[in-house]
Amino acid sequence: MKLTDFYNEVSRRVDTDKTAISVAETKRVLSEAFMVLAGMDATESADTISKGLTTAKKKLSK
């Protein structure tokens, strides 16, 4: 998946009737998140991503 496709998919999911978030806002937040991850050492960033994926999988199974 291209990074742009990833950003667009996230944008579609977060822009709901209850929460109006634009594509530009979503891309900015994701970009900032990637910059935070890039500032971490490899072990810490991998651990953070792993924890996030674990949390997401729990939400998907509900």
Backbone as CSV, one residue per row, in Angstrom:
resi,resn,N_x,N_y,N_z,CA_x,CA_y,CA_z,C_x,C_y,C_z
1,MET,0.852,-1.175,0.000,0.000,0.000,0.000,0.898,1.240,0.000
2,LYS,0.585,2.178,-0.845,1.305,3.445,-0.876,0.957,4.257,0.365
3,LEU,1.873,5.113,0.769,1.634,5.947,1.948,0.406,6.831,1.741
4,THR,0.244,7.374,0.544,-0.925,8.211,0.246,-2.213,7.412,0.385
5,ASP,-2.209,6.178,-0.086,-3.391,5.319,0.053,-3.699,5.060,1.519
6,PHE,-2.653,4.871,2.307,-2.816,4.668,3.753,-3.460,5.894,4.383
7,TYR,-2.925,7.085,4.078,-3.485,8.330,4.607,-4.951,8.477,4.206
8,ASN,-5.259,8.193,2.955,-6.631,8.344,2.469,-7.582,7.361,3.159
9,GLU,-7.134,6.129,3.375,-7.980,5.135,4.058,-8.250,5.572,5.492
10,VAL,-7.233,6.051,6.175,-7.425,6.540,7.544,-8.395,7.712,7.538
11,SER,-8.236,8.610,6.583,-9.125,9.781,6.481,-10.579,9.367,6.317
12,ARG,-10.817,8.368,5.481,-12.199,7.891,5.279,-12.789,7.342,6.574
13,ARG,-11.970,6.687,7.365,-12.470,6.079,8.607,-12.742,7.094,9.708
14,VAL,-11.949,8.159,9.766,-12.102,9.100,10.878,-13.095,10.217,10.599
15,ASP,-13.403,10.468,9.353,-14.355,11.524,9.010,-15.762,10.946,9.063
16,THR,-16.400,11.096,10.235,-17.733,10.532,10.450,-18.718,11.658,10.749
17,ASP,-19.983,11.289,10.895,-20.994,12.282,11.250,-20.685,12.950,12.588
18,LYS,-20.130,12.182,13.516,-19.831,12.705,14.847,-18.526,13.489,14.888
19,THR,-17.577,13.129,14.031,-16.261,13.758,14.038,-15.881,14.157,12.619
20,ALA,-15.905,15.434,12.336,-15.543,15.921,11.000,-14.064,16.284,10.983
21,ILE,-13.254,15.404,10.406,-11.819,15.624,10.301,-11.460,15.567,8.821
22,SER,-10.828,16.613,8.339,-10.495,16.677,6.917,-9.315,15.777,6.577
23,VAL,-9.164,15.516,5.289,-8.032,14.722,4.811,-6.727,15.413,5.188
24,ALA,-6.670,16.717,5.006,-5.446,17.467,5.323,-5.090,17.345,6.804
25,GLU,-6.087,17.437,7.677,-5.833,17.312,9.114,-5.338,15.906,9.449
26,THR,-5.958,14.914,8.839,-5.551,13.531,9.088,-4.114,13.305,8.643
27,LYS,-3.775,13.791,7.450,-2.413,13.625,6.937,-1.407,14.328,7.836
28,ARG,-1.777,15.497,8.348,-0.862,16.231,9.241,-0.625,15.455,10.529
29,VAL,-1.676,14.909,11.106,-1.539,14.138,12.346,-0.692,12.888,12.107
30,LEU,-0.965,12.175,11.017,-0.174,10.980,10.727,1.289,11.326,10.473
31,SER,1.529,12.423,9.763,2.897,12.862,9.503,3.625,13.155,10.806
32,GLU,2.950,13.827,11.716,3.552,14.118,13.027,3.828,12.830,13.796
33,ALA,2.909,11.879,13.720,3.109,10.600,14.410,4.347,9.886,13.865
34,PHE,4.509,9.903,12.543,5.690,9.275,11.945,6.970,10.009,12.349
35,MET,6.910,11.324,12.493,8.094,12.071,12.923,8.457,11.722,14.368
36,VAL,7.453,11.550,15.220,7.723,11.127,16.602,8.388,9.748,16.597
37,LEU,7.842,8.832,15.795,8.429,7.494,15.699,9.860,7.555,15.161
38,ALA,10.102,8.418,14.179,11.440,8.538,13.595,12.450,9.058,14.613
39,GLY,11.986,9.802,15.597,12.869,10.328,16.627,13.248,9.307,17.693
40,MET,12.551,8.187,17.691,12.839,7.128,18.663,13.919,6.204,18.104
41,ASP,14.573,5.470,19.009,15.489,4.458,18.483,14.653,3.303,17.920
42,ALA,15.275,2.457,17.143,14.558,1.409,16.411,13.774,0.478,17.334
43,THR,14.346,0.121,18.459,13.676,-0.794,19.389,12.432,-0.154,19.981
44,GLU,12.564,1.094,20.398,11.432,1.787,21.003,10.312,2.014,19.988
45,SER,10.668,2.408,18.763,9.624,2.639,17.757,8.930,1.333,17.381
46,ALA,9.697,0.245,17.256,9.091,-1.052,16.945,8.161,-1.491,18.076
47,ASP,8.564,-1.269,19.320,7.733,-1.624,20.473,6.451,-0.800,20.492
48,THR,6.560,0.487,20.194,5.392,1.372,20.163,4.410,0.931,19.076
49,ILE,4.929,0.633,17.900,4.076,0.168,16.797,3.421,-1.155,17.165
50,SER,4.178,-2.053,17.759,3.636,-3.351,18.164,2.495,-3.198,19.170
51,LYS,2.662,-2.319,20.131,1.609,-2.079,21.121,0.373,-1.476,20.463
52,GLY,0.592,-0.556,19.539,-0.532,0.045,18.819,-1.299,-0.977,18.002
53,LEU,-0.572,-1.879,17.342,-1.232,-2.925,16.551,-2.001,-3.902,17.446
54,THR,-1.452,-4.205,18.597,-2.147,-5.087,19.546,-3.466,-4.460,19.989
55,THR,-3.429,-3.167,20.297,-4.641,-2.451,20.695,-5.655,-2.431,19.554
56,ALA,-5.181,-2.187,18.339,-6.082,-2.140,17.172,-6.729,-3.491,16.921
57,LYS,-5.974,-4.569,17.064,-6.541,-5.908,16.854,-7.638,-6.213,17.870
58,LYS,-7.453,-5.747,19.097,-8.491,-5.937,20.116,-9.760,-5.212,19.721
59,LYS,-9.619,-3.986,19.194,-10.787,-3.202,18.768,-11.490,-3.851,17.572
60,LEU,-10.712,-4.440,16.676,-11.292,-5.093,15.495,-12.105,-6.332,15.871
61,SER,-11.692,-7.003,16.945,-12.361,-8.251,17.324,-13.651,-8.024,18.119
62,LYS,-13.948,-6.776,18.469,-15.166,-6.485,19.253,-16.377,-6.550,18.380
